[in-house]
Amino acid sequence: MMLPETWAEVRLTGVCELNPRLLPEDRPSDDLLVTFVPMSAVNESAGVIDKPEERTYGEVAKGYTSFRERDVLFAKVTPCMENGKAAVAGQLVNGLGFGSTEFHVLRPTPAVLPEFVLSFVRQHAFRDRAASAFVGTGGLQRVPPDFLARVKFPLPTLPEQQRIVDMLHQAKAMEKLRTDFGALLLRTKQQLFIEMFGDPNPKLNSRWPVTKLGKLVTVATGGTPSREQLDSYGSTHAWVKSTDLKDNVLVATEERVSELGIQRSNAKVYPPQTVMLAMYGQGQTRGRTGKLLIEAACNQACAALLPSEELLPDYLWIWLQLSYEAVRALGRGGQQENLNLDIVRGITLPRPPVLLQQEFSRRLTALLALFERSSAAFAQLSHLQAVLSIEALTGDATAAWREKHSVEIAEAARTRDGMLKESGARVLVSANALTTETVQVDLTVRPARHWLLGELSEFQRQVLAAFTAYSQAVGEPLLVEDPDVFARFCDDTAVTERLQAFGASQGNRIRRTLSQLAALGLIAKVTLPKIDQETGERDYLKAFRLLRADELTRLADVQALRKALSPDAEREAYHFQAQLDYEASERAGASGMFQVISIEDDEGKDCTHLVDQNRHYASLEDLRYDLASALKVAAKQVKLEAV
């Protein structure tokens, strides 16, 4: 990569000692207290150790990883590494720490700040590269030490490192302000209820008459269509399950059912403003709520509380949230206590005047609108933070600062180079130079991409070489989603000979690596039609091919291939690629869901405006239905792929 003139590029192990051992002369007495850090003690969102423990040295002397102040801990095992579990060790008891053997330890030299190293290894791009180097099988795949030994590390001067660390810290502080603001809005919502209506507990509130819920609203439930009848599920109706209920407004659901599914089961479609209550479910689910902003059915684990002129939905919704523990305590049953419709109908609550409920609804609506705007700003902030991280760690974000402090930077660069020379660290790239390492295979790669070849892991290089040899011999794209075609590729001698050093059964890793090579622009990812010979149905499968000499953009080639290979021009298919953000949803309390960062069509045109970027999606299928709705076409005409 192109580096600023005052930056150098070294191996990561040129500025960090990898997995240093505790020397015999540094070992304390067995009764000395030290810090102990299990994997769970590292906060993957903040990149800090927030739950350290204390143990005696005798308890942790064997079978654990040792470290000391200012060392960088980097989780090497899946999924902890992908989730970003890494931190700088600090405030260690007696200056010593021990932790999980699933940590790699990086001990920075005086040429680099620990916080700068931490920012580098927590980048999404770095974690993706580390994942491509995994060794092992199943759920115990790990990043090997030799991967970290090969990593090329951009090294600015110490003053610029500090500037970058401060910038990224300020960005994190903004994220915390947003989180705090969200918590404040939640407290404000609860306080507004209490100020207007008093204590939600009817036994402690004498201001209003007390009544049973079933006398004021209709309490109903739903059903679950048979999973064996596939046509019972589809795009027609949203279908609420107890896991969808997180004291949230409901504008989408994880699953949808067809009109047939409604007819074949006890499910019914309920109107907007219906309040849903989870009657049973795992963990903390029982007692959670949601308010419909759309028409939706539900399953039998949910109670549907229909709107009433005497008890308005906003009042009921917030009352249930504030009465969560009391409602949960009403559960009955054996191993798992549940609510039922009779219990829900018998819930007692205060009944304030309708006019006061209406005023509360008006104020709550204003608060929720503020929260929605805050969520939208947070999504944009998350995107900007990702961009800032990339630009900061390549020198773009500090270009103006570097020019302003050129004299100081020049002196610091000489000092840094002296330290590197003294320590024997090899500088891979001199000022303003490009990496020159290349893969020794016959590849047709755009000149602008040549520098990437030197950035690949050994496994990525061998997959690229094997794919090149195989594709040149076969002369057609590799359909990775066709099991037979992909199996023939993995068993081909061009592949097995190059990958035998990495062990057997590397199919999933090869498939993931091909996607990474396509994302880097070193090969082309395309979608090809395949017709089922028995049914005549057409499906579109993902494939990879070598780049063509006249190729300008990857997306343009996908479109050209589809037009050339698809004889079905009567029903137009819309092909999109979506960039997804799971972290923003997790921070918003919607773990496992995602928000949309961007959507592009085959021509590279930005189509993000077709969907709601503030929405948390449960699946690509939900996103596909939104796109189809915006385009006013059938959902099956929309082909969607996450990148």
C-alpha positions, 0 to 999 in steps of 0.5 A, spaced: 500 500 500 502 507 499 504 510 505 505 517 507 513 519 507 514 519 514 511 512 515 514 505 515 512 498 514 514 492 518 512 485 520 508 486 526 513 481 530 518 487 528 515 491 533 511 486 538 514 480 541 509 475 540 507 470 546 513 472 551 514 467 556 515 469 563 522 468 565 524 464 571 527 470 575 521 474 574 516 468 577 514 471 584 512 467 590 506 462 590 502 466 595 502 473 591 496 476 588 496 477 580 490 479 575 486 473 572 483 475 565 478 469 563 476 470 556 469 473 558 472 478 562 474 482 555 469 486 553 468 485 545 465 492 544 469 496 548 476 493 547 477 493 554 478 488 560 472 490 564 471 484 569 478 482 571 479 477 577 484 476 582 488 469 584 494 467 587 500 466 582 500 458 585 493 458 582 495 460 575 502 458 574 501 452 570 496 452 564 495 459 563 498 465 558 502 470 562 502 477 560 504 484 564 502 491 563 501 494 556 501 488 553 496 487 548 491 481 548 488 478 542 483 472 542 485 467 537 479 462 537 473 463 533 468 466 535 471 470 540 476 473 535 471 475 529 467 478 535 473 483 536 475 480 543 482 484 544 484 489 549 491 492 552 492 490 559 493 495 565 492 496 572 494 489 573 495 487 581 503 487 582 504 488 575 502 481 573 497 478 569 494 471 567 489 469 562 486 464 558 490 460 553 486 462 547 489 469 547 495 471 543 500 476 547 503 482 543 508 486 547 510 492 544 517 495 543 518 502 544 517 504 537 509 503 537 504 504 542 500 499 545 493 502 543 495 503 536 497 496 536 490 494 539 486 499 534 490 495 528 488 488 530 481 490 532 479 492 525 474 488 521 479 488 515 484 485 520 479 480 523 477 478 516 484 476 514 485 472 521 479 468 519 482 466 513 488 463 516 484 459 521 487 452 523 483 447 526 476 444 525 469 445 527 468 450 533 475 450 535 479 454 529 484 458 531 489 464 528 496 460 528 502 464 531 505 464 524 499 469 521 501 474 526 508 473 524 507 474 517 502 480 518 505 487 515 504 493 520 504 500 518 508 504 522 507 512 523 512 516 528 510 516 535 507 523 535 502 521 530 500 514 533 498 518 539 494 523 534 491 517 531 489 513 538 486 520 540 482 521 534 479 513 535 478 514 542 474 521 541 470 517 536 468 511 541 466 517 546 461 519 541 459 512 541 458 512 548 454 518 548 449 515 544 448 509 548 447 514 554 442 518 550 438 512 549 438 509 556 436 517 558 430 516 553 428 509 556 428 512 563 425 519 561 419 514 558 418 511 564 419 517 568 413 520 564 409 514 565 410 515 573 409 522 573 402 522 569 399 516 572 403 514 579 406 508 581 404 502 576 402 497 582 395 498 583 396 496 590 400 502 591 396 507 587 389 509 589 389 515 584 385 511 579 380 505 579 383 498 578 380 493 573 382 487 570 385 487 563 380 482 560 374 487 562 377 493 557 381 489 551 380 483 547 385 478 549 387 473 544 392 469 541 395 465 535 397 459 532 403 456 528 402 453 521 405 446 520 412 446 518 411 440 514 407 444 509 412 449 506 407 453 502 404 455 509 410 460 510 411 466 505 411 473 504 403 475 505 403 476 513 408 478 518 408 473 524 410 475 531 413 470 535 415 471 543 422 472 540 420 478 536 418 481 543 423 486 546 419 492 548 419 494 541 415 497 536 414 492 531 415 493 523 417 487 521 418 480 524 423 474 523 418 470 519 412 471 515 406 466 513 402 465 507 394 466 507 394 458 507 398 458 513 393 463 516 387 458 514 390 452 516 392 454 523 389 458 529 393 464 527 389 471 526 391 477 523 391 483 528 391 490 526 396 496 528 396 498 535 395 491 538 399 490 544 403 483 544 405 480 550 410 474 550 406 468 555 412 464 555 419 463 552 426 462 554 430 466 559 427 473 560 422 472 554 416 471 558 413 478 560 416 482 554 412 486 549 411 489 543 406 494 539 404 493 532 405 498 527 403 493 522 398 488 521 401 481 523 399 474 526 402 471 532 403 464 534 400 461 541 406 463 545 403 471 544 397 474 547 394 479 542 391 485 546 387 489 541 386 496 541 380 499 546 377 506 547 377 505 554 385 503 555 389 506 549 395 501 547 400 506 549 398 506 556 397 499 556 404 498 553 408 502 557 404 499 563 406 492 562 413 494 561 414 497 568 410 491 571 415 486 567 417 482 574 410 482 577 407 480 570 412 474 570 411 472 577 404 470 575 406 464 571 404 457 572 407 451 570 412 445 572 419 446 569 417 452 565 412 457 568 408 460 563 402 465 562 396 463 559 390 467 556 386 467 563 392 469 567 393 475 562 385 477 562 385 477 570 391 482 570 389 488 574 391 495 573 389 502 574 385 505 569 386 513 568 382 517 564 382 516 557 384 524 556 390 523 560 392 517 556 391 520 550 396 526 552 401 521 555 400 517 548 402 524 544 408 525 549 410 518 548 410 519 540 414 525 541 419 521 545 419 515 540 420 520 534 426 523 538 429 516 539 428 514 532 432 520 529 437 518 534 438 511 532 438 513 525 444 518 527 447 512 530 447 508 524 450 514 520 456 514 526 457 507 526 459 508 518 463 514 519 467 510 525 469 505 520 471 509 515 475 513 520 478 507 522 481 505 515 483 512 514 486 513 520 490 507 520 493 508 513 495 516 514 489 519 510 486 522 516 492 525 519 495 528 513 493 535 514 496 534 522 502 531 519 503 537 514 502 542 520 507 538 525 512 536 519 519 538 523 516 534 529 514 528 525 521 528 521 525 528 528 520 523 530 521 519 524 529 519 525 528 516 532 523 511 530 528 508 524 534 508 529 530 504 534 528 499 528 535 499 526 537 497 533 532 492 534 534 489 528 526 490 525 526 489 517 523 495 514 519 492 508 517 498 505 521 505 505 518 512 504 512 513 499 514 506 496 509 500 494 510 493 496 513 488 491 512 481 493 508 478 488 505 471 487 509 466 482 503 464 478 500 467 471 495 471 473 491 477 469 490 482 475 489 489 474 495 493 475 491 497 481 490 491 484 498 488 484 499 491 491 494 486 494 498 480 492 503 481 497 498 482 502 495 475 502 496 470 507 499 463 504 493 460 504 489 465 500 495 465 495 495 458 494 487 458 493 488 463 488 494 459 484 490 453 485 483 457 482 487 460 476 490 453 474 484 450 475 480 455 471 485 455 465 484 448 464 476 448 465 475 454 461 468 456 465 466 459 471 466 455 478 459 454 481 461 454 488 453 453 490 453 447 486 455 441 491 458 436 485 462 442 481 465 444 488 467 437 490 470 436 483 474 443 484 476 441 491 478 434 489 482 436 483 490 435 483 491 443 482 487 444 488 490 438 493 497 439 491 497 446 493 493 445 499 495 439 502 500 442 507 494 445 510 490 439 512 484 435 509 477 438 509 478 445 507 472 446 503 468 451 507 475 455 508 476 455 500 469 457 499 470 463 504 477 465 501 474 465 494 469 470 497 475 474 500 479 474 493 473 476 489 472 482 494 479 484 493 478 484 486 483 479 484 477 474 481 470 476 479 464 473 483 458 472 478 451 469 479 449 464 473 442 461 472 442 454 472 435 450 470 433 444 474 432 439 468 426 435 472 422 441 474 424 446 469 425 451 474 431 456 474 435 458 480 441 463 480 448 460 483 454 464 485 460 462 481 467 465 481 471 466 474 478 469 472 478 476 471 478 478 463 483 483 460 478 488 458 474 488 465 473 494 468 468 493 474 466 486 477 459 488 477 458 490 470 461 483 468 456 480 473 450 484 469 453 482 462 454 475 464 447 474 466 444 478 460 448 473 455 446 467 459 439 468 461 434 466 455 428 468 460 427 475 458 420 476 460 420 476 467 426 481 469 430 479 475 433 485 480 440 483 483 443 487 489 448 486 493 448 489 500 453 491 505 450 489 512 452 492 519 450 486 525 454 490 530 449 496 530 443 492 531 447 488 537 449 495 540 441 497 540 439 490 543 437 487 537 442 481 537 443 477 531 439 482 527 442 487 522 441 494 519 443 496 512 449 500 510 448 500 503 445 496 497 448 496 490 445 493 483 449 490 478 451 496 475 454 499 481 448 504 482 447 506 489 440 503 491 440 504 499 434 509 498 429 503 497 430 500 504 429 503 511 436 504 514 434 505 521 430 498 521 433 492 524 432 486 519 432 479 522 434 475 515 436 477 508 429 474 506 426 480 510 430 485 506 428 482 500 421 483 501 422 490 502 426 491 496 421 487 492 415 492 495 419 498 494 420 496 486 413 493 486 415 487 483 414 479 486 419 477 491 422 472 487 424 477 482 429 480 487 436 476 488 440 479 494 447 477 496 450 480 502 457 482 501 
